[in-house]
Amino acid sequence: MTLIVEAKHRLGAFELDAGFTAEGGVTALFGRSGSGKTSLIRMIAGLSRPDHGRLVIDGDVLVDTRSRTFVPKHRRRFGYVFQEARLFPHLSVHQNLKYGGWFAGRHGAASAAAAGEYDRVVDLLGIDHLLDRRPSHLSGGEKQRVAIGRALLSSPRLLLMDEPLAALDEERKAEILPYLERLRDETETPIVYVSHSVQEVARLADRVVMMRDGKVAALGAPSDVLSSTSFLAGERREAGAFLSGRVETVDHAHRLVTVKLSSSFITLPNVESEPGKIVRLHIPERDVMVATRRPEGLSALNILEGRIAALEPDGEGMMRVRIACGTDTILSRITSLSSERLGLQPDLAVFAVVKTVALER
C-alpha cells in the first residue's frame, strides 16, 4: 500500500501545509495539541476538504483540488476510530461488530464478516466474552476494542485512528496497547495513528510524521525522529533514546528480562515478555548518569560501556551527552558543571548508568 498525502488549508489564523508518503504499516501523526495532526487525518478521512492538495492510495486518486476530484468519505473504504468509541448503545457488542460487515457489503466491499474474518477479529482483540453485552456494561478499554473490531470488519483498505487512547486512564491504556500491537503485527491493514503520546508512538509506529505549527517538522523511523534535535528541543520531559531489541532471557523469580539491543544488552522490568519477542524501549535522558570509570557498589543493573559521540549544550547550564554503545545511542542530560568536572569530550570512553525502574517499554 502506498499512501500519498498533500494538504494546504487555512483555518482562521492557523495554516496547515503538510504532506507525507507512507508504505503500509503504522504511520503516526505526532505532535502537541494544535499542531495540525487531527486536521490532517480528517482530510484523509474525507470529513473536510483541503483548500489545495492531493490524496492518492495505491494509484487511486481520492482528492485532487486541481482537477476538482473529491471522493466522498463513504466511498473511500476507510475505517475510522475516534477518541470515544461511538458504539450503538441499543445494540450488543456482537451486533455492533456485525454492523461493520453490513456496512462493507452495502458500499461494495467484500464482507469481512462473511469471509470468516469475524472470528479472527474477535480473537485478535480478546472480546469473545463481551459479545452479548451492551456498551453501557463495558469499560473504556473494552469499548475501544469493540470500536476497532467494528472498523476492521468494514473491510477497510486504510484504518484511521484519532487519539484512540486519549480518553482512557493509564490502566486502560496499558490494557489496550498489547491489542494494538497485535493489530499492527497480525493484520495487513495499514494504519494512520494520531497521538501526542511519546510512549504510544514509540511502541506502535513504523514511521513518525512529527507535526509542529501545521507543518511536518520531522519524518522517519521512531528511533530517528524521537531522538532528533528537532524533537528534543521541544520535548525535554519526554526526551531520551528510543531503541528496539529482542528478549534474550526471562528471570521469572525477579520479574526481569534481558534484552539484546543492536550491540549491547539491557535489563528491564518484565511485562509479560518471552524469549524472542521484539520490544521497544524508551530510556529517558534524565535517568541516565555518566561515569568515566566503571562504578561499583550501585543498585543500578544497567551499566553500558561506550564512547561520547557528541556534546550538546543548551545554553541554560545543561548538557546533552550522546553516548555510542556500539551501534546503539544512549542520551544523558547532565549539568554543564558535571561535564566540566568529568572532563567530557568527544570519543572519551564512558559508562552510561541506567536504573532499571526508570525504563519504559
N, C-alpha and C positions, 0 to 999 in steps of 0.2 A: 504494500500500500504506500502510495506517495501522496502526501497532502501538501498543497501549496496555499499559503495564506498571505494576502497583502491587503492592508486596510488603512485608509486615511479617513478620519472623521472628526468633526468638531462638535463638542457638546458644551455650549456656553463658552467659558474661558478655557475649558480643557480640550486639548487636541491630541487625538490618537493617530500615531503614524508608526505602524509596526507590521512586521511580517516574518514568516519563518517557513521552512520546509521540513517535513517530518517523514521518516521512512518506517512506519509501523511502531510497535512497542508503546511505551508510555511517554508522552511529551508533557512536561509540567510547565504551565504558565505560572511563574512565581514572582512575587513582589508584595510590597506593602499595600494596604488598603488605599485605593485611589490611584494605583499605578496604571490601570487600564486593562488588567487581565480579564475581568468579568465582561467589560465592554467588548473585548476581542472575542471571547468564547460565545457571546450572544450573537455576534455577526456570523460566526462559523455555523451556529445552530439555525440561523435564519430568523431569529427573533428581532433583529434590527438590520438596517441596511447601511453600509458604509457610503460616505459621500463619493469616495473613489476607492477602487480596489478590485481584487480578483480572488476567487476561491475555486480551486481545482482539486479533485480527488480521483486518482488513477486515470487522469486524462479527461474526466467528466467535468465540464465547466458548470459550476453551480452559480457563480456570481462573476460578472464582468461588467463593470459600470460603463466601459467604453462601448460595448455592444448592447447595453441595457438588458443583459441577461440576469435574471434573478429567479432561481428555482425556489418555490415556497417551502417552508420548513417541513410540512408533512410529506413532501415528495423526496426529501434528501436521504431518508433511511438512516437517520442518526438517532441514537439513544441519548437521553439527557437525564442526569441525576442531579437534583438540586440540593441545597443545604438542608432543606426539610424534605422528608420522604414523599409527601404529597400522594399518599395511598388513598384509594377509595374507602372511606370509613364504613360504608354499608356492605362491603364485600369482604370475604375471608381472605387469608393470605393466598390460598390456592386460587381463588377467583381473581385476585389482583394479578397473580402470575399469568394465568390463562389469558388475561386481557392483552398482555404483551404479544402472545401468539396470534390472537384475533386481529390485533392492530396490524401486525406484519402481513397477514393474509389479505386484509382489506386494502392495503396500499401496495399490493403487487409483489411482496417479497415472499420467498418460500417460508412457510410457517415453521419456526424453530421447534415449537411445541409438538407439531405433528411429526416432525422428523426424529423424535425421540430425545430432543435436547432438554426437555423439561426435567427429566430425572437427573441428568448430569448437572444442570444448573442448581437444582435443589441440593444435591450433594456437595457441589463446589462451595456453596455459600452456607452450608450447615443449617438449613432451615426446614428439614423434614418434619421435625417435631412441632413446627409452628403452623402447619398448613391449615388447620381448622380454626385458628384464632382470628379474631378481628383486629385491626390496627390499634384499637384502644387498649388491647391487652398485650402490647409489645413494648419492649424497651426502645430507647432511641437507636441503639446499635442494631437491634433486630429489624426495626422499620427500615433503616438504610440498606440492610442486606436484602430485604424484600424488594425495595425500590430498584436496587442494582439488578436483581434477578428479573424483574419485570422488564427493565430496559434491555437486558441481554436477550430475552425471549421475543423481542420485537425484531430479531434478526438484523441488528444494526451493522452497517459497514464501518461505523465510527461511533465510539462511546464518549460522550462529553460529560465530565464530572466537575461541577462548580462548587468548590469548598464542601465536599460531601461530609466531612467530619467536623466542620466549624461549630455546629450546634451541639456537639457531644462533649461530655466531660472526659477527663483523662482515662478513666476506667473503661468507658465505652469505646474510646478511640483505640485503646490497647486491645480491646475485644475484636474490633473490625479490621484492623490493619493486616493481620495474617490472612484474612479472606481476600483483601485487595491484592496481596502478594500472590496468592493462588490464582486470582483473576488474571494478573499480569503474566504468570508463568504457564498457565494451563489453557488459556484461550488464545485464539489468533486475532481477536478483535482489537484494533488499535484504539488507544485512549488518549484524549487530551484532558489533563487533570489540572484544575486551578487550585492553588493553595498559597497561603502566606506562611505556612509552617515549614521550617527548615527540615525538621525530623521527617515529616511525611514525604517531602520531595526527595531527600537523600535516600530514603528507604525504598521508594517506589519507582522513581523516574529513570528512564533510559537516557533522556536528554532534558535539559532545562532551558527554557526561554525566560530569562530574567527581565522583568519589566520595571521601568522607572520613568515616571512622568510621561506616560503614554508612548514610550519608545522602548526598543529592545536594547538593554544595557549590556547583555552578555548572552551567548548561546553556545551550548556544548554539553559534554558529559557532566553529571552532577559533581564528580570529583574535581573537574576543572573549573566549572562556574562557581561552585560554592567555596572554592579556595582561591578565587581570583581577587585581584586587588580591588576591582570594581565592587564586588560583593563585600569584602572585608571592610572597606571604607565606611559602609553604612550600616553594618550589622555586627557591631562589636560583641554584643552578648552572645550571638549565635556563632561567632567566628571560630574556626578550627579546621582540622583536617577531616576529610570525608574519604574513607578508604573501603575497599571491598576485600574480602578474604574467604577462605574455606575452613570450616570447623575441622580441626585435626583430632582433638581428644575432648572427652566429656568427663569431668570429675563430679559424679553424682553426689558423693558424700559432702562436698563443699559447694555444690551448685555453681561450678565454674566451667568454662570452656576455653580451650586454647585455639586461637585462630591463626592460620598462616596467611600473612599478607603477601605482597609480591615478593619480598625478600627478607622478611622478618616475622617474628611471632608476637602475639599479644594475648593476654588473658582478660576475659571479661565475664561478668555475671551470666549464668546460664539462664536463657529464656527459651525453654522448650527447643533446644537445639540438638542436633545429632551429627555424627561424623559425616563429612562430605557436603554438608549444607552450606550454601553460599550466604554470607551475611554482609551487611553494610554497616560501617561504624562511623560515628561522629565523635571525634576526640576534641573537646573544647580547648582552645588555646590557653584559656585562663587556668586550666587544670594541669598544665604541663610545666614542670620545673626543669631547669637546665643545670647540669653539673659538668665540670671539666675533668673530674675523676669519678670512677665508679663508686657510688655511695654504698655504705654498709649500715646495717642496723636500722633499716627503714621498713615500714609496713607495706610500702608500695610493691606490687608484684611485677609491674612492668617497668623495666629499665632497658631502654633501647639505645644501642650504640650507633652513632652516626657522625656526620660532619656538617658544619654550618654551611648551608647553601646561600643564604642571604640574610642581611640585617636591614630592617626597615623601620627607621624612627618615624614617629607620628607627629613630632613637633610639640607634643604635650607631655614630655617626660617619660614616654613609654617606648618600648622597642619590640617589634615583632621579629622573632627568630625563626627562620625556616631551616629545619634540620633534615638532611637527607639520610635516611636509614636504608641504605641500599637504594632501591628504586622507589621506596615509599618516602613521602614527605610529611613530617610532623611539624605543627606550628606551636610556638610558645610565645606568650605575651608577658614580658617582664619589664621592670623599670630600666631606664637608661643607666641609672646608677649601678644596678646589678650587672648590666652588660659591661660597664667600665671596670668594675671591681674584678669580674671574671676574666677580663681581657679578651672578650669575644671578638672574633674576626673571621671572615670567610675562610672556609676549608679547615678550620680548627676542629680537632676531634672532641666530641662532647657526648654526654648521655642525656637522653630525654626521659624524665621520670614521670610516669602517669599513674595516678591512683585508679585502681580497678573500679571502685564505686563511682568514679566520675564518668566512666564510659557509657555512651548511649548507643543502643543498637538501632 
